[in-house]
Amino acid sequence: MKKRLKFKLTLYFVLTLLAFPFLFFSFQYLSRAAAIKANIVVDVAKTSGPFPDRWKALAQGGEESGVRMFENVISQVSELYPRFIRIDHIYDFYDVVTRDGSGNLSFNFDKLDQTVCDIYHTGAKPFFSLGYMPPTMSDDGSLIGKPKSWDEWSLLVQKTVERYSGRQTTLPCGGLDDFWRTDIYYEVWNEPDLESFGKWKYLGDKSYSELYFYSAKGAEKAEDIFPYKLGGPVTTALYKNWIQKFLDYVAVNNLKIDFISWHHYSKKTDDYTQDIINLNKWLAESPRYDRFENLPRIISEWGYDSEKNPIADTEVGAAHTLASIRNFINANIESAFLFEVKDGPALSWGILNYDGSKKPRWYALQMLNTLNGNQIIVDGEGTYVTALASVSDDKISLILTNYDETGRNTEAVPVVFRNLLPGKHSLTKTFLNGQKTVDLNVEAVNGEISLTGDKAIIMPANSIVTIELVKTN
C-alpha cells in the first residue's frame, strides 16, 4: 500500500513538472491574446483645442564640470523646438561663489552665463535647479551640506534671480527681449531626498522646508526683476508625506510657491498619469490644501530608467518616450522634462551622444513636431498601440506607437480618417528609421480614407510611424 501511494505521489510530481511549462506558455499566450488590438479612427470633427506643447522641455544633468555641454549640440536641440531646458549644478560646476581674504562672498556668473546663452540659442528658456551648496558656504565643506549661514544662501538665491530675471541684465549673447527674462523658473535643489544629494528631510534637523524658506526669502529680496516662478520639492518621485508636509510648511509661513515639482522614472507609461491622480487625491484630503489645487505641476525629470540603461538608446526607449508623452500630454501637467539632452564622456541618459550624434529618442521627439494646430481625439487605441493626432489647415498628422517592452507584439493596424473634405490627398508614412512612402492621389470617399485590409499599417513591436494627410485639390 505504501509503495503504491509513493508511486502515485511520484507520478503526480513528475506530471506536474511536465505540465508546468505548458501551463506557463498557455497563460502567456492567453494573456497576450486578450490584449486589445488597435483599430484607429481619426475624426477631424473631434478636436479638443490647440495641441499641447508641455512635452517640449528637456533636462541636462551634471555630466561634466566646467564644460559648455550644449555648445556642440545647439542646432540639434533647436530642431526639437524646446520651450525650456533645465540645468542643475549651477553653483558648483560654474564657480559662481568665492570668498575674498576678508571672508566676504563674491559672485561671478560669467561661466554660467555662457551655458545660459547656449540655451537661449536653442530657442528655449533656462529652468534653474538651485544647487548645489558652494563648498565655501557649506557647513561640512561638501556640495550637499547645509549652509553655514542661511543668510548667505538667501543672498546667493537673490543674486541668481536678479541675474537671470533682472530687467537690466545684459548677457554675453546680446540683448534679450523682455519675454526671455520673464517667468524664468527656479526650482529649489534637486532630489533632496536622495542620499547622494544630501538626504534632506521634509522636516527636522536637515530640513528641506527650511532650505525652501530661505530660498523664498532670498528671491523675495531680488530687485528690479521681471515676474519669476519658484517651486519644489523636486523629490525623486511623488511622495505623499513630502508633498503634504512641505505644503503645510509653505502655508504656515506664507511662502511664495508657483509650482509643485517631482521626478519620475518608470518603464510603465501609465505611471505618469497616475502621479496626477494621486496628487489630486492628496490635495483633496483637507481644505488647507485648497490654495494649492491649481498650482502648475511639473515633472522636472522623467525617463525610462533612473539608472544608465542602454535599452533607453534603442527603439524600445523611443517607443516608451512617445507612449509616455501620449499619456501625460492630456493630463494636468504644466511641463515634463525628458532626461537628458546629451551624454557625458561615457554612456548616460542622453537623447544625443557626447559628439552630438542623434539617438532614437531624439528622432522620436522630432516626429512630434509634425503635430500642430488642434488636437484630434483619437478612438480605437489598443493595449500596445497608442496614437496622437492633430489637424492644421489642410494637414492631418497622426503618430502611432507600438510600445511593448517584451518585443513580441506585432499588429496590422487599421486606420480610418473621417469627416474629410472631398477631393484628393497626399498620404505620407514615415517610420522612425527614416523609411518613407508617399501616395499622391488618395481620394476621400464619402468623407473617409481607409487604410484597412492589405493597406493596414504593419507595426512591429516598438515601432513608430507618422502618417500625414494633406489635401491637394
C-alpha positions in Angstrom: 0.0 0.0 0.0 2.8 2.4 0.9 4.7 1.6 -2.3 1.5 2.3 -4.4 1.0 5.6 -2.6 4.6 6.5 -3.1 4.4 5.7 -6.8 1.2 7.8 -7.2 2.9 10.8 -5.5 6.0 10.4 -7.6 3.9 10.2 -10.8 1.9 13.3 -9.7 5.1 15.2 -9.1 6.6 14.3 -12.5 3.4 15.1 -14.4 3.2 18.5 -12.6 6.7 19.3 -13.6 6.0 18.3 -17.2 2.8 20.3 -17.3 4.2 23.5 -15.8 5.9 24.8 -19.0 2.7 24.2 -20.9 0.6 26.0 -18.4 3.1 28.9 -18.2 3.2 29.4 -22.0 -0.6 28.9 -22.3 -1.0 31.7 -19.7 1.4 33.9 -21.7 -0.5 33.2 -24.9 -3.9 33.8 -23.4 -2.8 37.0 -21.7 -1.5 38.3 -25.0 -4.5 37.0 -26.9 -6.7 39.0 -24.5 -4.8 42.2 -25.4 -6.9 44.7 -27.3 -5.8 45.2 -30.9 -5.9 48.8 -32.2 -8.5 49.9 -34.7 -7.7 53.6 -35.1 -10.4 56.2 -36.1 -9.3 59.8 -36.7 -12.3 62.0 -36.9 -11.3 65.6 -37.8 -14.5 66.9 -36.3 -13.5 65.7 -32.8 -10.9 68.2 -31.6 -10.0 69.4 -28.1 -8.3 72.7 -28.7 -4.7 73.6 -29.5 -2.2 70.7 -29.4 -0.4 70.8 -26.0 3.3 71.7 -26.0 4.0 70.5 -22.5 6.4 67.8 -23.8 8.8 70.5 -25.2 11.0 70.5 -22.2 14.4 68.9 -21.7 16.7 68.4 -18.8 20.5 68.1 -18.6 22.3 66.5 -15.7 25.8 67.2 -14.4 27.9 65.1 -16.7 30.9 67.4 -16.9 32.1 70.3 -14.7 33.3 73.5 -16.3 32.2 72.4 -19.8 29.6 74.0 -22.0 27.6 70.9 -22.5 25.3 72.4 -25.1 28.0 74.2 -27.2 28.2 71.5 -29.9 24.5 70.5 -29.9 22.7 73.8 -30.2 21.5 73.1 -33.8 20.4 69.6 -32.9 18.4 70.7 -29.9 16.9 73.7 -31.7 15.4 71.3 -34.2 13.1 70.0 -31.4 11.8 73.5 -30.6 12.1 73.2 -26.8 10.4 75.7 -24.6 12.6 75.1 -21.5 15.9 73.4 -20.7 16.6 72.5 -17.1 20.1 72.5 -15.7 21.4 71.7 -12.2 24.9 72.0 -10.6 24.6 75.7 -11.4 26.7 76.8 -8.4 29.4 74.1 -8.2 30.0 73.5 -11.9 30.3 77.1 -12.8 32.4 78.6 -10.0 29.7 81.1 -9.1 30.7 81.7 -5.5 34.1 82.6 -3.9 35.2 84.2 -0.7 37.7 87.0 -0.5 40.5 87.4 2.0 38.2 89.2 4.4 35.7 86.3 4.3 33.1 88.2 2.2 31.2 86.4 -0.5 31.9 87.3 -4.2 29.6 86.2 -7.1 30.7 85.7 -10.7 28.1 84.3 -13.2 30.3 84.6 -16.3 30.7 80.8 -16.8 27.1 80.1 -16.1 26.1 82.9 -18.5 27.8 81.0 -21.4 25.6 77.9 -20.8 22.5 80.1 -20.3 23.3 81.8 -23.7 23.7 78.4 -25.3 20.2 77.5 -24.0 18.8 80.8 -25.4 20.4 80.0 -28.8 18.4 76.7 -28.9 15.2 78.8 -28.7 14.5 77.7 -25.1 14.4 79.5 -21.8 16.5 78.2 -18.9 15.0 76.4 -16.0 17.3 76.5 -13.0 17.7 73.9 -10.3 19.1 75.9 -7.4 22.1 73.9 -6.2 24.4 72.6 -5.1 25.9 74.2 -2.0 29.1 76.0 -2.8 31.8 74.4 -0.6 32.9 77.7 0.8 29.3 78.2 2.1 28.8 74.6 3.3 28.9 73.6 7.0 30.9 70.5 6.1 32.7 71.7 3.0 30.7 69.4 0.7 28.2 70.1 -2.1 25.3 68.6 -0.2 25.7 70.1 3.3 23.6 72.8 5.0 24.9 76.3 4.6 27.0 77.7 7.5 24.8 80.8 7.2 21.2 80.8 5.9 21.6 84.5 5.2 24.4 83.7 2.8 22.2 81.1 1.0 19.4 83.6 0.7 21.8 86.2 -0.7 23.0 83.6 -3.3 19.4 82.9 -4.4 18.7 86.7 -4.6 21.7 87.3 -6.8 20.7 84.4 -9.1 17.2 85.7 -9.6 18.5 89.3 -10.2 20.9 87.9 -12.7 18.5 85.9 -14.9 15.2 87.7 -14.3 16.7 91.2 -13.9 15.3 94.0 -16.1 18.8 95.5 -16.5 20.7 92.2 -17.1 23.0 92.0 -20.1 24.3 88.6 -21.1 27.1 87.9 -23.5 24.6 86.5 -26.0 23.4 90.1 -26.6 20.2 91.9 -25.9 17.2 89.9 -24.8 13.6 90.9 -25.3 11.6 91.1 -22.1 9.9 87.8 -22.9 13.2 85.9 -22.4 13.7 87.2 -18.9 10.0 86.8 -17.8 8.7 83.8 -15.9 12.0 82.1 -15.5 11.7 79.0 -13.3 13.8 78.5 -10.2 13.5 75.1 -8.5 14.9 74.7 -5.0 17.6 72.0 -5.1 17.5 68.7 -6.9 16.2 65.4 -5.5 16.7 66.4 -1.8 15.5 63.1 -0.5 18.4 61.2 -2.3 21.4 60.4 -0.1 23.9 61.5 -2.8 22.2 64.9 -2.9 22.1 65.5 0.8 19.4 63.3 2.3 17.3 66.2 3.3 14.1 65.6 5.3 10.8 67.4 4.8 11.1 68.4 8.5 13.8 68.0 11.2 17.4 68.9 11.6 18.4 69.0 8.0 15.1 70.3 6.7 14.2 70.9 3.0 11.4 73.1 4.2 14.0 75.3 5.9 16.1 75.4 2.7 13.0 76.4 0.8 12.1 79.1 3.3 15.5 80.8 2.9 15.4 80.4 -0.8 12.0 82.1 -1.0 13.1 84.9 1.3 16.2 85.4 -0.8 14.2 85.5 -4.1 11.8 87.9 -2.4 14.6 90.4 -1.9 15.5 90.5 -5.5 15.2 94.0 -7.0 14.3 95.3 -10.4 13.2 92.0 -11.8 10.5 90.5 -14.1 8.0 88.1 -12.7 9.5 84.7 -12.0 8.5 81.2 -10.8 9.7 79.4 -7.6 8.8 75.9 -6.5 9.7 72.4 -5.4 10.1 70.0 -3.6 11.6 68.1 -6.6 11.9 64.7 -4.9 13.0 61.5 -6.7 9.3 60.5 -7.0 5.9 61.8 -5.9 5.6 61.1 -2.1 2.5 61.9 -0.2 4.3 62.8 3.1 6.8 65.1 1.3 4.0 66.9 -0.6 1.7 67.4 2.3 4.3 68.3 4.9 6.1 70.6 2.5 2.8 72.4 1.6 1.8 72.7 5.2 5.1 74.5 5.9 4.7 76.8 2.9 1.1 77.7 4.1 2.1 78.3 7.7 5.0 80.5 6.7 3.1 82.2 3.8 5.9 81.4 1.3 5.8 82.0 -2.4 5.2 78.8 -4.4 4.4 78.8 -8.1 4.6 75.1 -9.0 4.9 71.7 -7.5 7.6 69.5 -9.0 8.9 66.0 -8.7 10.8 63.4 -10.8 9.5 60.1 -12.2 11.4 57.2 -14.0 9.4 54.2 -15.0 9.1 51.7 -17.7 5.3 51.7 -17.3 3.9 54.5 -19.3 0.7 54.8 -17.2 2.6 55.7 -14.1 3.0 59.4 -15.2 -0.8 60.0 -15.3 -1.2 58.0 -12.0 1.0 60.7 -10.4 -1.5 63.3 -11.3 -4.4 61.2 -10.0 -2.6 60.7 -6.7 -1.6 64.3 -6.3 -5.2 65.4 -6.9 -6.4 62.9 -4.3 -3.9 64.1 -1.7 -4.7 67.8 -2.2 -8.4 67.0 -1.8 -8.0 65.4 1.6 -8.1 68.7 3.5 -9.4 72.2 3.0 -5.9 73.5 3.9 -4.6 72.4 0.5 -7.3 74.3 -1.4 -4.9 77.1 -2.2 -2.5 74.7 -3.9 -5.0 72.7 -6.1 -4.5 74.9 -9.1 -0.7 75.1 -8.9 1.1 74.0 -12.1 2.5 70.5 -11.8 6.0 69.9 -13.3 7.8 66.6 -13.7 11.3 68.1 -13.9 13.0 64.8 -14.8 11.4 61.8 -16.4 12.6 58.8 -18.4 12.8 55.1 -19.0 15.2 54.3 -16.1 16.8 56.3 -13.3 19.9 54.2 -13.9 22.1 54.2 -17.0 20.3 51.7 -19.2 21.4 51.1 -22.8 17.8 50.0 -23.6 16.8 53.7 -23.5 19.0 54.2 -26.5 17.1 51.7 -28.6 13.7 51.7 -30.4 12.3 50.4 -27.1 13.3 53.7 -25.4 12.0 55.7 -28.3 8.6 54.0 -28.2 8.5 54.3 -24.4 9.1 58.1 -24.8 6.2 58.6 -27.2 3.8 56.3 -25.4 4.5 58.1 -22.1 4.0 61.5 -23.7 0.7 60.3 -25.2 -0.4 59.5 -21.6 0.7 62.7 -19.8 0.0 65.1 -22.6 -3.7 65.1 -21.8 -3.0 65.2 -18.0 -2.9 68.4 -16.0 0.8 68.8 -16.2 2.5 72.2 -17.0 5.7 70.6 -18.4 7.6 67.3 -18.3 11.4 67.4 -18.8 12.8 64.4 -20.6 16.2 63.5 -19.1 18.6 64.2 -20.6 19.9 66.3 -23.5 23.4 64.9 -24.0 25.6 62.1 -22.8 28.8 62.8 -20.8 32.1 61.2 -22.0 30.6 57.8 -21.0 27.1 56.4 -21.8 24.4 58.2 -19.8 20.8 59.2 -20.5 21.2 61.5 -23.5 19.0 61.8 -26.5 22.2 62.9 -28.1 25.6 61.2 -27.9 28.6 63.1 -26.5 29.7 64.0 -30.0 26.2 65.4 -30.8 25.0 62.5 -32.9 21.3 61.6 -32.6 19.8 58.6 -30.9 16.4 57.0 -31.5 14.7 59.1 -28.8 15.8 62.3 -30.5 14.2 61.2 -33.7 11.0 60.2 -31.8 10.7 63.7 -30.3 11.3 65.2 -33.8 8.3 63.2 -35.1 6.1 65.0 -32.5 6.9 68.3 -34.2 4.6 67.2 -37.1 1.7 67.7 -34.6 0.4 71.2 -34.6 -2.9 73.1 -34.8 -5.7 71.5 -32.9 -5.5 68.1 -31.2 -7.8 65.4 -32.5 -9.3 62.9 -30.1 -8.4 59.5 -31.5 -10.6 56.5 -31.0 -9.7 52.8 -31.2 -6.3 52.6 -29.4 -5.3 49.2 -28.1 -3.3 47.7 -25.3 0.0 48.3 -27.1 -0.7 50.7 -29.9 -1.5 54.3 -28.9 -2.0 57.4 -31.0 -1.6 61.2 -31.1 -3.2 63.3 -33.9 -3.7 66.9 -34.9 -5.3 69.0 -37.7 -4.0 72.3 -39.1 -5.4 73.9 -42.2 -5.3 71.2 -44.8 -2.9 68.8 -43.0 -3.8 66.0 -40.7 -1.0 64.4 -38.7 -1.2 61.0 -36.9 1.6 59.3 -34.8 1.1 55.6 -33.9 3.4 54.0 -31.3 3.5 50.2 -30.6 5.3 50.1 -27.2 6.0 46.6 -25.9 9.0 46.2 -23.7 9.0 42.4 -24.3 9.3 43.0 -28.1 6.7 40.5 -29.1 3.6 42.4 -30.2 3.2 43.0 -33.9 0.0 44.4 -35.4 -1.6 45.2 -38.7 -3.3 48.5 -37.6 -6.4 49.6 -39.5 -6.7 53.4 -39.7 -9.7 55.4 -40.9 -9.8 59.2 -41.4 -13.3 60.6 -41.2 -15.1 63.9 -42.0 -12.6 64.8 -44.7 -13.2 67.4 -47.3 -14.0 65.9 -50.8 -11.0 65.7 -53.1 -7.6 64.1 -53.4 -5.0 63.9 -50.7 -1.3 63.1 -50.5 -0.6 60.4 -47.8 2.9 60.1 -46.4 4.0 57.4 -44.0 7.3 57.9 -42.2 8.9 55.4 -39.8 11.4 56.0 -37.0 14.2 54.6 -39.1 13.5 57.2 -41.8 11.8 54.8 -44.2 9.1 56.8 -46.1 6.3 56.1 -48.6 4.2 58.7 -50.4 0.9 58.2 -52.2 -0.1 61.4 -54.1 -3.6 60.6 -55.2 -5.7 59.3 -52.3 -9.4 60.0 -52.8 -11.7 60.7 -49.9 -14.9 58.7 -50.4 -17.9 59.9 -48.5 -15.5 61.9 -46.4 -13.4 58.9 -45.5 -10.0 57.5 -46.3 -9.5 53.9 -45.0 -6.2 52.2 -44.5 -7.6 48.7 -43.8 -7.1 45.2 -45.0 -3.9 45.0 -47.0 -3.4 48.7 -46.6 -3.3 48.5 -42.8 -0.2 49.8 -41.1 2.2 46.9 -40.2 3.7 47.8 -36.9 6.3 45.5 -35.3 7.0 45.8 -31.6 8.4 49.2 -30.6 7.9 50.8 -34.0 6.7 54.4 -34.5 5.1 55.7 -37.7 3.9 59.2 -38.7 1.0 59.5 -41.2 0.5 62.9 -42.8 -2.6 63.5 -44.9 -2.6 66.7 -46.9 -5.4 67.9 -49.2 -4.1 68.6 -52.7 -7.2 69.7 -54.6 
